[in-house]
Structure formats: C-alpha cells, structure tokens
Amino acid sequence: MKIWNEQIRESISNITYRYLPALRWRNFRLFFGGQLLSMSGTFMTQQLTIPWLVYDLTKSPWLLGVAGFLQFLPTLLLIPFSGILCDRWSRRDLLMVVQIVGINVSLALTILTFTNWISFPILLVLSILNGLLKGLDMPVRHTIVTETVDDRADWSNAIALNSVMLSSSLVLGPAIGGILIATLGVKYCFLYDTLSYIPAIVTLLAMRLPLRPIQTLTGISDTLQKLRESFEYVCKFQPIRAILLVLALHGLVGMSHISLMPVVATTILKGDATTMAQLSTSAPIGSLFACLYLSLRQGIAGLERLIVTAQVLIGMSLISFSLSRQVEMSIIILILIGCFAILQITSSNIIIQTLVTEDQRGRVMSFYALAMVGTMPFGNLLAGTLADNFGATNALIVCGSISILGALWFSTQLPVVSRWILSK
C-alpha cells in the first residue's frame, strides 16, 4: 500500500512538473504559496473594501474617482526608483520591507474600523500609504520571479504561474470580502488583510535565493543617471516601447470598470455589497482561466498577436458592460474582461522579460509596472469625472472605444515586434 501511494505521488509530481515546470523549484513554491494568501487580503482591501467604504462614507462618484487617483498617484511616483533598487539591492529584502510596512498599515485600518474612528480623510491618507507600498512592490514582485527558478527555460512558466497566483488572489480576496461585509462588516475585511501578511513573511524568510552581484549607488546623481539610462533603453527598443504604450493605454481606460464598480453595483444594477462582491470577483475568474492557458502554452511566438486581439475584445466588453442592466449578464461580461485583460498583460510581461537584458531587468520592469498601473490614477480620475458629468454608462462607452483605437495602433507595430521575438 505504501509503495502504491508513493508511485501515485511520483506519477502526479512528474505530470505536474512536465506541464508546470516552475513548480519544481522550492523557492518558487514558497513564493507562490505565501503570496497567494497575502495578495488575497491586499486585493480584498484595494478592489473591494476601500472603494466600498469610500462610497459608503461619501455617496459621491467623483470622490470615488478622486480617492482612486490619490491612492495610485504615489505608485506612479515611486515605481521608477523601485526599479533601480531592484537592480541594486536584494529583491527578497525589498519585498520583506513591503510586507512589514503593509501589515502595519492594515493593522491601523483594522483598529480604526473596529473603534469606529474611521473617516474619509483618514481613509484617504492610509490609501495613499498603500499606494506608496504598491509602487515599491510591483517591480520587485515581477523581477523576483525569475530568481526563484534556476532554469531560464522555466521563466515563461514561472511568469504565467505568478499571474495565476495574482488572479487566484483576485478571486479569493473579493469573494471572502463580500461575505465578510454582508455578514460581519467592513472591519473584518481589514482584519483578514492584516492576518494574511503573516504567511508571506514566513515564506520569504524560508526562501534561499542565490547571491547575485549587487552594485551600490553613490548618490542622487548616480540614481538619476541609472533612471535616465533605463528610460533611453526603453525609448530606443521599439518592441518594448510599443508594448509599454499599449499597456499604459490599458491602465488609463481599460480598467475604468474597476473604479466605477460601486456606482454600477448600487446605482445601475440596484444592488448592495453582495452585488459589489459578485462583480469584483467575476473578472478575476476570467483572469484565472487566461493564466492557466498561458501557463500551459509553449514558447512566446504569437503572443504579440494575442495582445492585439485581447485589447480589441476588452474595448468591446467594456461597451457591453456599460449597456448591461442585469447582474448575471454583467458577471459574464466581467469574466470575459478579466480573461482578455490578463491575456494582454501577462503576454506583455513574458515578451518583455524575454527580450530585456539582465542588467536592465529591474528598471525595465519598473517601466512595465508604471505603464500598467501608473496611468490608473488618471484613469480613475477620468472615469469618475466622466461618470459624474455624463453618467457611468457613457463613461464606460468612451473608455471602451479608446481601448479599441489603441489596439488598431498596436497592430501597426506587429511586424517589428514579431521580428524581435523570432530572433530570440
């Protein structure tokens, strides 16, 4: 019986490692498991709890947009410098700093909500602190993935599985958050977020990453020089430049449904916190399907065409979502949006990390993170302003139309991008 069980476990392991080779590496398994729980709490707070609490306190779509703008503005300012730190300091230590500061911010939110001292200005300040942490976190999170696997051939699978982890967290976090809000209240969402940091800290401490050469910065002039070098590298490398521009457009208009979710849930669909949780969880479910597809896909050829297709379908889905007046139909559309969005974002990540040189990886990935979320503050402000003046429906139609136009532009860049991919 014991031998039979061992044979079954060995057979399952062989099949798993054949299709998901990144899981062969202990460091990656630790990173994947610890961050899955931690990010579920983070996404619960960012995607559901804070927006819901802001709208509950203010009843204003415009202030909801302003809150989203101010939350992500620090991210925009800090991301480029975070990329420099990624190339100059231990990425695991940087991620550890994020976890330790993050658990303290989450603990403050927990205490304030349990004592009923929370207010819109206080919530705004703590949201800005979360934005600062996200600015430091994003480049580190993307670059450390390649350090956790020892074989370059497994990088694309590790990057795809990292997206699976993020998408799973996006499903788990808002789903649990919706249940907690409907049954126990918002304060227990912040408590869950606080506790979710513990597994991440423990697993980071358990990781044994190989040492890599670390160059120290001599001062502010050296820092600015490195930043200028990376900017010139991105600008001159046409395939990376084109991908980053279309990602920036996605952050500006392709995620407008997220900032307007409380308005759609309560005003358009006539729902409540449970409706908000259902909508918030829907897109990540689609994201999970897309990540599973990409994790099983071999090679990077054809990913550039997938970016164009996904961008067009995101725009069409946003327009469809704006016209939906049924919760069930809105959920289906959001699942599609989540699927198309991750196909675009993760395909872009895989292509960039394959093309970029190692000495530029951290800084280029900071521009990747900047393009992906750095434009979100302006997207939140744009969506909130359009919704306040013309209604949420018209705001989403405008954003979806701009998204489609961006896809048409990127299609003109495909020949150059394809040539570079085939050369690798």
Beta strands, then each sheet from edge to edge (+ up, - down):
end
